[in-house]
């Protein structure tokens, strides 16, 4: 009788929203904070299809990646509603949790830290049963393990962020036939806007052990652009805080939409700028004595 009266007073939809919010609060308070942040920041947007900076909002992502990814997904000709992320950590600050919770996508979340993977599964597995979680330290030599785990080799979204030899992993994934519709890779803005370089392949790699500044890692945005150009991708933009570069398979979008995009080619990482007290040249000056590999064009 009490349940009947509750439903009469609240209505089925409102009661379900209440239950959902209570579950979110029980699972992890930061999940509900992230969703509230997404709602607030997305509401401020005035989207211009030609300017990716207007697509940005942040819920789970550290910067505006959630908004760029979300908008690009709405522009896909055919969406499979599936993602893969390498470097998902505990899921509370990454690039695909918005898709998993806000959009209810299926997906594969991979990280090399078993503790973070367990925390991610405990938090997000209860909210979306279509998610898969895996502990795997990805290298260029074991990307076939990702292929075994993945439901699709052309997911809507593939996000890569491992703070090390990202270039070589991205290259290996493309070489074995992965063809994500949207591919996001972290770049290192300390290498500047024009230098086409990556750190040498080294396993294991820890950016803070390689150099105390933490600026010696990853790949420049120009090197990423050259890699993805060779595989027929189109560069879209970097995010406003200078962390991630976005690429798309043009065959998966309306051609007129892709041709009109006016993205930003380079931005400095705002955290590295604060830490160093200077621009990318100051940061590069600290690591310029360390070895780098030049990445050529097509």
CORLINGI-V827983 format. One record per residue. N is the residue number from 1. RES is the residue in one small letter. SS is DSSP state (h for helix, s for strand, l for the rest). PSI is psi as a letter, one per 30 degrees, with the letter a starting at -180 (* if undefined). OMEGA is omega as a letter, one per 30 degrees, with the letter a starting at -180 (NA if undefined). Layout:
# CORLINGI-V827983
[[N	RES	SS	PSI	OMEGA] [N	RES	SS	PSI	OMEGA]]
This chain:
# CORLINGI-V827983
[[1	x	l	e	a] [2	x	h	e	l] [3	x	h	e	l] [4	x	h	e	l] [5	x	h	e	l] [6	x	h	e	a] [7	x	h	e	l] [8	x	h	e	a] [9	x	h	e	a] [10	x	h	f	a] [11	x	l	k	a] [12	x	h	e	a] [13	x	h	e	a] [14	x	h	e	l] [15	x	h	e	l] [16	x	h	e	l] [17	x	h	e	l] [18	x	h	e	l] [19	x	h	e	l] [20	x	h	e	a] [21	x	h	e	l] [22	x	h	e	l] [23	x	h	e	l] [24	x	h	e	a] [25	x	h	e	l] [26	x	h	e	a] [27	x	h	e	l] [28	x	l	k	a] [29	x	h	f	a] [30	x	h	f	l] [31	x	h	e	l] [32	x	h	e	l] [33	x	h	e	a] [34	x	h	e	l] [35	x	h	e	l] [36	x	h	e	l] [37	x	h	e	l] [38	x	h	e	l] [39	x	h	e	a] [40	x	h	e	a] [41	x	h	e	l] [42	x	h	e	a] [43	x	h	f	a] [44	x	l	f	a] [45	x	l	k	l] [46	x	l	j	a] [47	x	l	k	l] [48	x	l	j	a] [49	x	l	f	a] [50	x	l	f	a] [51	x	l	j	a] [52	x	h	f	l] [53	x	h	f	l] [54	x	h	f	a] [55	x	l	f	a] [56	x	l	k	l] [57	x	l	l	a] [58	x	l	k	l] [59	x	l	d	l] [60	x	l	f	a] [61	x	l	l	a] [62	x	l	f	a] [63	x	l	b	a] [64	x	l	g	a] [65	x	h	e	a] [66	x	h	e	a] [67	x	h	e	l] [68	x	h	e	l] [69	x	h	e	a] [70	x	h	e	a] [71	x	h	e	l] [72	x	h	e	l] [73	x	h	e	l] [74	x	h	f	a] [75	x	l	g	l] [76	x	s	k	l] [77	x	l	e	l] [78	x	l	j	a] [79	x	l	k	l] [80	x	l	f	l] [81	x	l	h	a] [82	x	s	k	l] [83	x	s	l	l] [84	x	s	k	l] [85	x	s	k	l] [86	x	s	j	a] [87	x	l	h	a] [88	x	l	f	a] [89	x	l	b	a] [90	x	l	g	l] [91	x	l	f	a] [92	x	l	f	l] [93	x	l	i	a] [94	x	l	a	a] [95	x	l	f	a] [96	x	l	f	a] [97	x	h	e	l] [98	x	h	e	l] [99	x	h	e	a] [100	x	h	e	a] [101	x	h	e	a] [102	x	h	e	a] [103	x	l	f	l] [104	x	l	h	l] [105	x	l	l	l] [106	x	s	l	a] [107	x	s	l	l] [108	x	s	k	l] [109	x	s	k	a] [110	x	s	k	l] [111	x	s	l	a] [112	x	l	f	a] [113	x	l	j	a] [114	x	h	e	l] [115	x	h	e	l] [116	x	h	e	l] [117	x	h	e	l] [118	x	h	e	l] [119	x	h	e	l] [120	x	h	e	a] [121	x	h	e	l] [122	x	h	e	a] [123	x	h	e	a] [124	x	h	f	l] [125	x	l	f	l] [126	x	l	f	a] [127	x	l	f	a] [128	x	l	j	a] [129	x	l	f	l] [130	x	l	g	a] [131	x	s	l	l] [132	x	s	k	a] [133	x	s	k	a] [134	x	s	k	l] [135	x	s	j	a] [136	x	l	k	l] [137	x	l	j	a] [138	x	l	k	l] [139	x	l	l	l] [140	x	l	f	a] [141	x	l	f	a] [142	x	l	g	l] [143	x	h	f	l] [144	x	h	f	l] [145	x	h	e	l] [146	x	h	e	l] [147	x	h	e	l] [148	x	h	e	a] [149	x	h	e	a] [150	x	l	k	l] [151	x	l	e	a] [152	x	l	k	l] [153	x	l	f	l] [154	x	l	i	a] [155	x	l	l	l] [156	x	l	e	a] [157	x	s	k	l] [158	x	s	k	l] [159	x	s	k	a] [160	x	s	k	a] [161	x	l	j	a] [162	x	l	g	l] [163	x	l	h	a] [164	x	l	c	a] [165	x	l	h	a] [166	x	h	e	a] [167	x	h	e	a] [168	x	h	e	l] [169	x	h	e	l] [170	x	h	e	l] [171	x	h	e	a] [172	x	h	e	l] [173	x	h	e	l] [174	x	h	e	a] [175	x	h	e	a] [176	x	l	g	l] [177	x	l	g	l] [178	x	l	k	a] [179	x	l	i	l] [180	x	l	k	l] [181	x	l	e	l] [182	x	s	k	a] [183	x	s	k	l] [184	x	s	k	l] [185	x	s	k	l] [186	x	s	k	l] [187	x	l	l	a] [188	x	l	j	a] [189	x	h	f	l] [190	x	h	f	l] [191	x	h	f	l] [192	x	l	l	a] [193	x	l	f	a] [194	x	l	f	a] [195	x	l	k	a] [196	x	l	i	a] [197	x	s	l	l] [198	x	s	l	l] [199	x	l	l	l] [200	x	l	l	l] [201	x	l	k	l] [202	x	l	k	a] [203	x	l	k	f] [204	x	l	l	a] [205	x	l	k	l] [206	x	l	j	a] [207	x	h	e	a] [208	x	h	f	l] [209	x	h	e	l] [210	x	h	e	l] [211	x	l	k	a] [212	x	l	f	l] [213	x	l	f	a] [214	x	l	g	a] [215	x	l	f	a] [216	x	l	j	a] [217	x	l	l	l] [218	x	l	b	a] [219	x	s	l	l] [220	x	l	l	a] [221	x	h	e	l] [222	x	h	e	l] [223	x	h	e	l] [224	x	h	e	a] [225	x	h	e	l] [226	x	h	e	l] [227	x	h	e	a] [228	x	h	f	l] [229	x	h	e	a] [230	x	h	f	a] [231	x	l	g	l] [232	x	l	g	l] [233	x	s	l	l] [234	x	s	k	l] [235	x	s	k	l] [236	x	s	e	a] [237	x	s	l	l] [238	x	s	l	l] [239	x	l	l	a] [240	x	l	f	a] [241	x	l	g	l] [242	x	l	h	a] [243	x	l	e	a] [244	x	s	k	l] [245	x	s	k	a] [246	x	s	k	l] [247	x	s	k	l] [248	x	s	l	l] [249	x	s	j	a] [250	x	h	f	l] [251	x	h	f	a] [252	x	h	g	a] [253	x	s	l	l] [254	x	l	k	a] [255	x	h	e	a] [256	x	h	e	l] [257	x	h	e	a] [258	x	h	e	a] [259	x	h	f	a] [260	x	h	f	a] [261	x	l	k	l] [262	x	l	i	a] [263	x	l	l	l] [264	x	l	k	a] [265	x	l	f	a] [266	x	l	k	l] [267	x	l	l	l] [268	x	l	k	l] [269	x	l	j	a] [270	x	h	f	l] [271	x	h	e	l] [272	x	h	e	l] [273	x	h	e	l] [274	x	h	e	a] [275	x	h	e	a] [276	x	h	f	a] [277	x	l	g	a] [278	x	l	a	a] [279	x	l	a	a] [280	x	h	e	l] [281	x	h	e	l] [282	x	h	e	a] [283	x	h	e	a] [284	x	h	e	l] [285	x	h	f	l] [286	x	h	f	a] [287	x	h	g	a] [288	x	l	f	l] [289	x	l	f	a] [290	x	l	l	a] [291	x	l	k	l] [292	x	l	l	l] [293	x	s	k	l] [294	x	s	k	l] [295	x	l	j	a] [296	x	l	l	l] [297	x	l	a	a] [298	x	l	*	NA]]
